[in-house]
Structure formats: structure tokens, C-alpha cells
């Protein structure tokens, strides 16, 4: 059980697809205030009941057990080895036994009858001829083994008067046995068991794709104790603030801040980017990433259960409860489909003999074939497996999608609003030009500017200090330093007084010449920020700075247009000149400059109104209101930013803008595969319904077709994991 008093979690044995989810909703719905309080994670077989309610754990367990499934209180981090032998291998053993017993019955039948033709007649397997008692016994035991899993579910369906696919199959098996078609009854039971096994395997395959993320965290962390000695303990036993050591080639066990050493870390498990990132004192490191070279020591900043990787794993698991439109459609379709098929099968059995003089045995057989043909196995399993595979694949590529609902949305986008800073640009200004005047040099300008800015946290100041360091200029803090609030700074550098500030500060000092004014105004109109340096006599020169556009931005925006995005809108608080210059450089469709946060919300609302589906891409923190009002909120560069992961519908863990067109293509591919699966499943059903009415379909062929369809749609869905 979770630690939240308003939330209960349960492990549900036997919940593998939408059919079981629908059954649980019908059973538990009347017991709670709102059906939305039920969260289903098919991937992990988990049911979560959220919100205040008067139900006890025992009541929920009893209600679930009534459905033929089995519930127990969820235990976090339950090791796989603790699962019982039967719970792991029971279904496979029963399925194998069903097949072997059916085969043994078939062999005995043929041998005792003196040959295949004598056993099954010239008309094939559809007609039984004196099945020996030993074969009947083997067939019967095989049938019981094959239907053992579905028997309680089918019985509950009868009691509730709510037919499902388990009941369809059981009726078909019993009906075939009742008219003497023991071989076909055994074959149907075996093949249905195989289809359920495949279904369970496919969900397990997707589950293992997510579980592989969990295995990224090493089993132990090497920490320093109070005496400075190293010892290894489990990551979940490490307190926040503890120093841990990571050697070359090892996985980092916890999120933390480097305090000593330099290393190149592969952050692909989190961001999807395999290019190593250099880490040194002050750098952040994340659990699950790999230290390539160098020994680093870091101080843990989060507990094991709160790391970025842990949040990703938790949210991918929780995403299963957010049903996609396709999943909702299939679930609704299956709810009405099964009872209709049951009624149709009864009519097929009754009407032709009663109205047209048909043979009762022939039309009973055809009605049983119809039951098997119409089983919605392939249909109900196809969409959940596709969604799970899409979520797992996205997570491995550094894209955290927070629900099936958001897997499909990117495919329908027509407009994207993008925050300029840190998205289209690098997010930090750099010095573009150093322009000396009045016989001063570039080195002198950088030295004086850096001396006046060395202690400032302003982005422009930090850019100037970085430039000075890059040029090899010695940076020493100015003496008698004084801040001129909102304008600049003054101080003594190498025994002389200098000032530094904006164009406006220069104008206030009345030291500007017409030539300097023209130069500065031209640079500002082109989107540059200006820092002027002077002394008491004249202007020494100026530096122009800009937040540079990412070199890949133009190509990525072209990719977005190629994917059907009609309007890429840039939102920024910068002046119109800066915004227009960047927009022209990269190919932005519409520019909205000098915006306050509330103005961004208004622009997003207008885009949604005009295009129907519009996304907002931002940092997930400052843009939270706009993200919330968009059709799809996408946070970029979310690694290490809990607020971004929490706020957005989709989080791009790295600063790589190319993940945006990748996301749209991934969504389109997922939607295409889902539609392929649905139409293929329905097509197979319609074909065999036609063959059934024509008398060309047998029970074993029908179940083989259903199993084949299930296998194909599963394989098609799992292509998304590549």
C-alpha cells in the first residue's frame, strides 16, 4: 500500500487487457463515488483507488475476487524471486498440458479407429465418428487444462449476466463437446489458452521494457562514512547530503552535485543523448547515468525514491491509467460487441432450422464457430500493447509522456507556440563583438568590464566574465565597487575610475556622441544587448551581446512544417526588434514579443481557438500557465527540474529541440499501428463470419485465425519498441 492515506493500491492477478479492466469497472463502480477514482495500470497489473472513500482494503479485495481475478495489497519493490512458481509458470504449464493431452487424444482416436479417414470421415474434422472413451477422457482433461484460467471468469460472467469473451469461448467449447466434436473442442480450448498466454507475454514484454529502466540504478552506492572510509550500501539507505564515489564505467546511484573530480557522463538513460557530458565540481549528476572516465565524488541531493529516474519510472507506470482515445473506443466497442455476438449466435442456431428447415446440428455447429470467430481478443489487446510500447520507447529516447491520452495528441497538432529563450536559443547570452573607441584595446575593455562584473549574477555580466576567461584576460575585482541601481556599476580598475552600463546610462551621463549613438542604435535594432564602458573623460568602447540561436533550430522548424505544423509561433518577453531578427533567421511563422506571462496564455488560447490542437513548448516552470491552457504542454530540458516534469503533459528531458519532430513522428506511427491493428482485427472477423455462414469455417480454423490475428497485432505493436 502507498503512503498516501487517500490512496490504496492492489496487485491484480489476471488483469491483462481492456476486457478485464471493463469487468473490474463494472464490479467496483457501484462501490465508490466516482469511477474516475479507479486507476488501472495493465502494464504492472496494478489497481489504484484514489480519493476519500469508506471502503476498506478487504472490501476491494473481495470485490475483485468475485470477478475471477485475484487481488492483494500492492507491495513496493517486491522482488521477482518472491513470486510463487505457479504464478510465474502456471499458465504456461496448463497451456502445454492442454496441447499435449489434445494431441494424445487425437493420436489414440486415429490409432483405435484404424486411420485418419476412419476416425474423422471423408468430410474432415467437422464430423465425429465414434470417439473412443480413452480419447474422450484425454480430450476432456485437455479441455479442463486449457480453460482452467477462464472458468472462474466465465462463471462470474454468467452470474452477472454480462457475457464476455471468456464466456464466448467456454460456450463454444462446451457446445462442440456436446455434439460430439471432442477434437475440435479440445483444439479450441488449447488455442484459446495459447492466445491468452500470448496476451500475457506481450504485456510482459512491454513491462520488461519499462523494468529495464529500473535496472539502470546500481544495486549499491559507494559512500563515505563519518570517518571518511568508503562502504557500499543500498541506494535507498543513503541519506540526502551523503557523499558518494563513482569510479570509471560505473552507474551513478543517486541524483547529486559533484564536489570533487571530473568525469564524462553518458546521460542517455535520462535524456536519450549518448554524447558524454563533462561533469566537474558544481555539476548535477543523475541516477542511472554512466560515468565514462575519471573518479567523481558527489553529494546526494535526493533520496533514491525521489530521483529523476525514479520519477520517470513512476510516471510511465502511472501513464497506463490515462486511457488514449483509441483505447476508450475499443473498450466501449467491446462492451457492446460481445453481447451482440452472443445474441447473433443464438439467432443463427435457431432461425435457419425453424424458418428454413435447416439441420439443427449443422446450424448449432455454425453458431459455435461464430462465437469463436467473433471473440474480440486481437481487438482488445492491440491498442493497450501499442500504447505501452509507445510509452516505453519514448522514455528510452528521453521523452516522458504522461499518459496514453498524450501519445496520440502530437499527431493531431496544427500549431506550436514556442518560448524563445532556452528553446529556440541557447538560453544564455554570449559576447558577439568587442568594439574599442578612443585608442583603447579589446583586451583593456574586457579586463575592465570583467572587473566590474565579476561578482554579478546577471546573465550579461556572466557572459562578459566568460568571454574574458576565454580570451585569457586576467580578471581581478574592481576596487571601490559601487552598483548604480538599474543602470550599471562604477569602480577602480588598475588605479583608474571606470563605469559600465546600458545605452540609457550613457545618455544620462551626457557622454554620447552622434557617431556612437548611431552605432549603438543600429545594434539594438538588430536584437543585440549593449554594455558600454567609459571613464570620466570619454567612452572607452562597448560590447554587444546576444542570446544566440541554436544552429539546428532552422532545420528543426522545417521538419515541423513538413510534419504538418501550420504555425510555429514564437513567444518572448524581448523587444520586437530582437524577436523579428530571430524569427527571420530561423523561419518562424508568427512573432509575439514584449509579452508578460499572462499575455502568453492569451496567445496560446487564440492558437487553440484557431487551430483546434495547439501545443506550448517552454521550460515547464515560468511557462506553467501557458502550458496548462494549451492542448498539449511540452516542457523542454526537464532533466533535473521536478517542476517541469510535474507541470507538462510531455517532458523532453534534454535541451534537444529535434525531439519535437521526433515526438510528432512517433505519435503518428503509433496511431497508424493502432489503426492498422483495429482494421486488421475487424477484417479477419468479417471474413470468417462470411465463411461461417457459407459453411466453410471450422472451430479449430476459427480459433487458429483468432490466435494468428492476436499474434500479428501484438508483433505489429511491439515494433514501436525498436
Helices and strands as residue ranges (DSSP letters): E 7-13, H 18-29, G 35-37, E 38-41, G 42-44, E 46-50, H 57-65, E 70-73, G 80-82, H 85-113, H 116-120, H 133-160, H 165-178, H 182-214, E 221-224, E 230-233, G 235-237, E 243-246, E 256-260, E 263-266, H 268-271, E 277-279, E 284-285, E 290-291, E 296-300, G 304-306, H 308-318, G 319-321, H 325-356, H 360-373, H 377-396, E 399-401, H 404-409, G 410-412, E 415-419, I 420-424, E 425-436, H 442-453, H 459-470, E 479-484, E 488-493, E 496-501, H 503-509, H 514-525, E 529-534, E 539-549, H 553-562, E 567-571, H 576-586, E 590-592, H 597-611, E 614-618, H 624-629, E 632-636, H 642-647, E 650-652, H 659-693, H 699-718, G 719-721
